[in-house]
Amino acid sequence: MTKKKELRFYEYSQNNSGGSFVTNDKLCHRLYIEAYSEEESDEIAEGLGCYWNGVEDGRDCECCGDRWYSGHSVDITSMTKEKDSAYPVELWVNRKKSADEALVSLKERYSEFEWIKEPSINEKYGSQIIEGSVKLYSIEDYAQVLADQYGWTYPDARIFYYDGRVKEIFSSRVEAPKKKGRKIEIE
């Protein structure tokens, strides 16, 4: 009996090799590709402009490392289907905001999500951090949480569905950057 293949999402995260990210109409910091296998997903990613072994081929900065690595499966089913599943969210307290302001900011950032663990002020590595966890319902929720935590490109993520749809995910904390050629620099 042959096991039926299922569609899964594969995540590709871009390293800022050479100090910048390549962002265009297909590439950005994170890509999520829906496919039946990692091999199929890698093939789609290559068609979008991803490449492997960039340092070895002389395309990427030796000290920064390869820009792209082949994708890994995102088990969105277990993140969304389990009754009490929760995904951690955090916000480091900086000098511009008090811990109480940061707590309000994190609650506002994820106001549309169901809180599994209400955010609270904690200490980590000698600094204050606001930590909590939210319930995810889709790959879009997962991509949004990561975009809000990192927000390094505009858009910060793209989801390529198997049926051809493409969804762009924008960080709630990043404004549209200035374009300089094919690379985008975040100021």
C-alpha positions as CSV (number, residue, x, y, z in Angstrom):
1,M,0.0,0.0,0.0
2,T,1.5,3.4,-1.1
3,K,1.2,6.2,1.4
4,K,-0.5,9.3,-0.1
5,K,1.6,12.4,-0.3
6,E,0.3,15.5,1.4
7,L,1.0,19.2,0.7
8,R,3.3,20.8,3.2
9,F,4.9,24.2,3.6
10,Y,8.7,24.5,3.4
11,E,10.4,27.6,4.8
12,Y,13.4,29.4,3.3
13,S,15.2,32.1,5.3
14,Q,17.6,34.4,3.6
15,N,20.9,35.2,5.3
16,N,22.1,38.8,4.7
17,S,25.3,37.6,3.1
18,G,27.5,40.7,2.4
19,G,25.4,42.9,4.6
20,S,22.2,43.1,2.6
21,F,19.2,41.1,1.6
22,V,18.1,40.5,-2.0
23,T,14.5,41.6,-2.3
24,N,12.5,41.8,-5.6
25,D,9.2,40.7,-6.9
26,K,9.9,37.1,-5.9
27,L,12.5,37.1,-3.1
28,C,12.5,38.6,0.4
29,H,13.7,37.6,3.8
30,R,11.5,34.5,4.2
31,L,9.7,32.3,1.7
32,Y,7.1,29.7,2.4
33,I,6.5,27.3,-0.5
34,E,3.7,24.7,-0.5
35,A,4.7,21.5,-2.2
36,Y,4.5,17.7,-2.0
37,S,8.2,17.2,-1.1
38,E,11.3,19.1,-0.1
39,E,12.8,18.3,-3.6
40,E,9.8,19.8,-5.3
41,S,9.9,22.9,-3.0
42,D,13.7,23.4,-3.6
43,E,13.0,23.3,-7.4
44,I,10.3,26.0,-7.0
45,A,12.6,28.0,-4.8
46,E,15.4,27.8,-7.5
47,G,12.9,29.0,-10.1
48,L,12.2,32.1,-7.9
49,G,16.0,32.9,-7.6
50,C,17.2,30.9,-4.6
51,Y,20.5,29.2,-5.0
52,W,22.6,26.9,-2.8
53,N,26.4,26.8,-2.0
54,G,26.8,30.5,-2.7
55,V,30.1,30.8,-0.8
56,E,31.6,27.8,-2.6
57,D,30.5,29.3,-5.9
58,G,31.9,32.7,-5.1
59,R,28.5,34.4,-5.1
60,D,28.2,35.0,-1.3
61,C,30.4,36.6,1.3
62,E,32.8,34.0,2.8
63,C,32.6,35.5,6.3
64,C,28.8,35.9,6.3
65,G,28.0,32.5,4.8
66,D,25.6,31.3,2.2
67,R,22.6,33.5,1.4
68,W,20.2,30.5,1.0
69,Y,19.9,27.0,2.4
70,S,17.5,24.4,1.1
71,G,14.1,24.5,2.8
72,H,12.9,22.7,5.8
73,S,9.3,21.6,6.5
74,V,7.1,23.7,8.7
75,D,4.7,21.5,10.7
76,I,1.9,24.0,10.6
77,T,-0.6,21.3,11.3
78,S,0.7,20.6,14.8
79,M,1.0,24.3,15.4
80,T,-2.6,25.0,14.5
81,K,-4.6,21.8,15.3
82,E,-3.6,21.0,18.9
83,K,-6.0,22.6,21.3
84,D,-3.4,24.1,23.6
85,S,-0.6,24.7,21.0
86,A,1.1,28.0,21.4
87,Y,3.8,29.9,19.6
88,P,6.1,32.2,21.6
89,V,6.3,35.9,21.0
90,E,8.6,38.4,22.6
91,L,9.7,42.0,22.6
92,W,13.0,43.1,24.1
93,V,12.8,46.3,26.2
94,N,15.1,49.0,24.9
95,R,16.2,52.4,26.1
96,K,13.4,54.2,24.2
97,K,10.6,52.4,25.9
98,S,9.8,51.4,29.5
99,A,8.9,47.8,30.2
100,D,5.3,48.8,30.7
101,E,5.3,50.6,27.3
102,A,6.8,47.5,25.7
103,L,4.2,45.3,27.3
104,V,1.4,47.5,25.8
105,S,3.2,47.5,22.5
106,L,3.4,43.7,22.3
107,K,-0.2,43.3,23.3
108,E,-1.2,45.8,20.5
109,R,1.1,44.0,17.9
110,Y,-0.7,40.7,18.5
111,S,-4.2,42.1,19.4
112,E,-5.8,40.0,16.7
113,F,-4.3,36.7,18.0
114,E,-5.7,34.6,20.8
115,W,-3.3,34.7,23.8
116,I,-2.5,31.3,25.2
117,K,0.0,32.8,27.7
118,E,-0.6,36.4,28.5
119,P,2.6,38.5,28.0
120,S,4.6,39.4,31.0
121,I,7.8,41.2,31.9
122,N,10.8,38.9,32.5
123,E,14.6,39.0,32.7
124,K,16.8,37.3,30.1
125,Y,20.6,37.7,29.7
126,G,20.6,40.7,32.0
127,S,17.9,42.6,30.1
128,Q,14.2,42.9,30.3
129,I,12.0,41.1,27.8
130,I,8.2,40.8,27.3
131,E,7.2,37.2,26.6
132,G,4.0,35.5,25.9
133,S,2.5,33.0,23.5
134,V,-0.3,33.1,20.9
135,K,-2.5,30.6,19.1
136,L,-1.7,30.1,15.4
137,Y,-4.4,29.2,12.9
138,S,-2.6,29.2,9.6
139,I,0.7,29.5,7.8
140,E,-0.1,33.2,7.4
141,D,-0.3,33.6,11.2
142,Y,3.1,31.9,11.5
143,A,4.7,34.1,8.8
144,Q,3.2,37.2,10.4
145,V,4.6,36.5,13.8
146,L,8.1,35.9,12.4
147,A,7.8,39.1,10.2
148,D,6.9,41.1,13.3
149,Q,9.8,39.7,15.2
150,Y,12.4,40.3,12.5
151,G,11.0,42.7,9.8
152,W,14.2,42.9,7.8
153,T,12.8,43.3,4.3
154,Y,9.7,44.7,2.7
155,P,7.7,42.5,2.4
156,D,9.3,40.3,5.1
157,A,7.7,37.1,3.8
158,R,6.0,35.6,0.8
159,I,3.8,32.5,0.8
160,F,3.7,30.6,-2.4
161,Y,0.6,28.4,-2.4
162,Y,0.5,25.2,-4.6
163,D,-2.5,26.6,-6.5
164,G,-0.4,29.6,-7.7
165,R,-1.6,32.2,-5.2
166,V,1.1,34.4,-3.5
167,K,0.5,36.2,-0.2
168,E,2.9,38.9,0.9
169,I,3.4,39.4,4.7
170,F,4.6,42.8,6.0
171,S,6.0,43.4,9.4
172,S,3.9,45.7,11.5
173,R,7.0,47.6,12.6
174,V,8.8,48.3,9.3
175,E,8.0,51.1,6.9
176,A,8.6,50.7,3.1
177,P,12.4,51.1,2.6
178,K,14.2,53.0,-0.1
179,K,15.0,50.9,-3.1
180,K,18.6,50.8,-4.4
181,G,18.9,48.6,-7.4
182,R,17.9,45.0,-6.7
183,K,18.9,45.0,-3.1
184,I,16.9,46.8,-0.4
185,E,18.5,48.4,2.5
186,I,16.6,48.9,5.7
187,E,17.5,52.1,7.5
